[in-house]
Amino acid sequence: MWVWIAVLAIALIVLVVAAVRLLGRLSELRRAAGKLQRRQEEAMRLRAGAAKLEQTLRAVQQRAGKAQEQAEQIRAGLGR
């Protein structure tokens, strides 16, 4: 009978140790998931900023093209 009690006690200790290790890993996974979510949000903000920057670049290019056309018209008017 003492043998069965010892076997149950050892099995219980092994089960508790395994549960503690599992809970430790779950908390690590939770932290990793939080970091991943924050990085995803940061990536979305960067993507939005890149899109806005691209629009600004297009507008600047259009203005540069118009300025170049005006400069050519002025040069043509001066006879150069």
C-alpha positions as YAML, in Angstrom:
chain: A
units: angstrom
residues:
- id: 1
  name: MET
  ca: [0.00, 0.00, 0.00]
- id: 2
  name: TRP
  ca: [2.87, 2.37, 0.78]
- id: 3
  name: VAL
  ca: [4.21, 1.74, -2.70]
- id: 4
  name: TRP
  ca: [0.97, 2.98, -4.27]
- id: 5
  name: ILE
  ca: [0.99, 6.10, -2.10]
- id: 6
  name: ALA
  ca: [4.59, 6.79, -3.12]
- id: 7
  name: VAL
  ca: [3.75, 6.27, -6.80]
- id: 8
  name: LEU
  ca: [0.77, 8.63, -6.53]
- id: 9
  name: ALA
  ca: [2.87, 11.23, -4.68]
- id: 10
  name: ILE
  ca: [5.60, 11.10, -7.34]
- id: 11
  name: ALA
  ca: [3.01, 11.29, -10.11]
- id: 12
  name: LEU
  ca: [1.41, 14.29, -8.42]
- id: 13
  name: ILE
  ca: [4.79, 16.03, -8.06]
- id: 14
  name: VAL
  ca: [5.58, 15.40, -11.74]
- id: 15
  name: LEU
  ca: [2.15, 16.73, -12.72]
- id: 16
  name: VAL
  ca: [2.61, 19.89, -10.62]
- id: 17
  name: VAL
  ca: [6.09, 20.52, -12.06]
- id: 18
  name: ALA
  ca: [4.77, 20.08, -15.60]
- id: 19
  name: ALA
  ca: [1.85, 22.43, -14.89]
- id: 20
  name: VAL
  ca: [4.16, 25.11, -13.45]
- id: 21
  name: ARG
  ca: [6.45, 24.92, -16.48]
- id: 22
  name: LEU
  ca: [3.45, 25.10, -18.81]
- id: 23
  name: LEU
  ca: [2.07, 28.16, -17.03]
- id: 24
  name: GLY
  ca: [5.49, 29.80, -17.28]
- id: 25
  name: ARG
  ca: [5.57, 29.21, -21.00]
- id: 26
  name: LEU
  ca: [2.02, 30.48, -21.39]
- id: 27
  name: SER
  ca: [3.00, 33.78, -19.80]
- id: 28
  name: GLU
  ca: [5.98, 33.99, -22.18]
- id: 29
  name: LEU
  ca: [3.65, 33.33, -25.11]
- id: 30
  name: ARG
  ca: [1.27, 36.00, -23.87]
- id: 31
  name: ARG
  ca: [4.12, 38.54, -23.70]
- id: 32
  name: ALA
  ca: [5.31, 37.52, -27.16]
- id: 33
  name: ALA
  ca: [1.78, 37.90, -28.54]
- id: 34
  name: GLY
  ca: [1.58, 41.39, -27.02]
- id: 35
  name: LYS
  ca: [4.88, 42.37, -28.63]
- id: 36
  name: LEU
  ca: [3.70, 41.00, -31.94]
- id: 37
  name: GLN
  ca: [0.49, 42.99, -31.73]
- id: 38
  name: ARG
  ca: [2.37, 46.19, -30.91]
- id: 39
  name: ARG
  ca: [4.72, 45.63, -33.85]
- id: 40
  name: GLN
  ca: [1.76, 45.01, -36.14]
- id: 41
  name: GLU
  ca: [0.17, 48.27, -35.02]
- id: 42
  name: GLU
  ca: [3.48, 50.06, -35.59]
- id: 43
  name: ALA
  ca: [3.73, 48.54, -39.07]
- id: 44
  name: MET
  ca: [0.22, 49.74, -39.89]
- id: 45
  name: ARG
  ca: [1.10, 53.27, -38.73]
- id: 46
  name: LEU
  ca: [4.29, 53.19, -40.82]
- id: 47
  name: ARG
  ca: [2.34, 51.94, -43.84]
- id: 48
  name: ALA
  ca: [-0.14, 54.79, -43.46]
- id: 49
  name: GLY
  ca: [2.73, 57.28, -43.14]
- id: 50
  name: ALA
  ca: [4.38, 55.86, -46.25]
- id: 51
  name: ALA
  ca: [1.15, 56.23, -48.21]
- id: 52
  name: LYS
  ca: [0.83, 59.85, -47.08]
- id: 53
  name: LEU
  ca: [4.46, 60.50, -48.00]
- id: 54
  name: GLU
  ca: [3.87, 58.98, -51.43]
- id: 55
  name: GLN
  ca: [0.92, 61.33, -52.00]
- id: 56
  name: THR
  ca: [3.05, 64.29, -50.94]
- id: 57
  name: LEU
  ca: [5.80, 63.20, -53.32]
- id: 58
  name: ARG
  ca: [3.34, 62.99, -56.22]
- id: 59
  name: ALA
  ca: [2.04, 66.47, -55.44]
- id: 60
  name: VAL
  ca: [5.59, 67.87, -55.32]
- id: 61
  name: GLN
  ca: [6.42, 66.20, -58.64]
- id: 62
  name: GLN
  ca: [3.31, 67.74, -60.22]
- id: 63
  name: ARG
  ca: [4.25, 71.17, -58.91]
- id: 64
  name: ALA
  ca: [7.81, 70.73, -60.19]
- id: 65
  name: GLY
  ca: [6.48, 69.78, -63.61]
- id: 66
  name: LYS
  ca: [4.22, 72.84, -63.70]
- id: 67
  name: ALA
  ca: [7.08, 75.08, -62.57]
- id: 68
  name: GLN
  ca: [9.29, 73.66, -65.32]
- id: 69
  name: GLU
  ca: [6.57, 74.29, -67.92]
- id: 70
  name: GLN
  ca: [6.20, 77.87, -66.70]
- id: 71
  name: ALA
  ca: [9.96, 78.36, -66.85]
- id: 72
  name: GLU
  ca: [10.00, 77.06, -70.44]
- id: 73
  name: GLN
  ca: [7.15, 79.41, -71.37]
- id: 74
  name: ILE
  ca: [9.02, 82.34, -69.84]
- id: 75
  name: ARG
  ca: [12.19, 81.38, -71.72]
- id: 76
  name: ALA
  ca: [10.21, 81.09, -74.95]
- id: 77
  name: GLY
  ca: [8.68, 84.51, -74.31]
- id: 78
  name: LEU
  ca: [12.12, 86.03, -73.81]
- id: 79
  name: GLY
  ca: [13.31, 84.58, -77.09]
- id: 80
  name: ARG
  ca: [15.93, 82.19, -75.78]
...
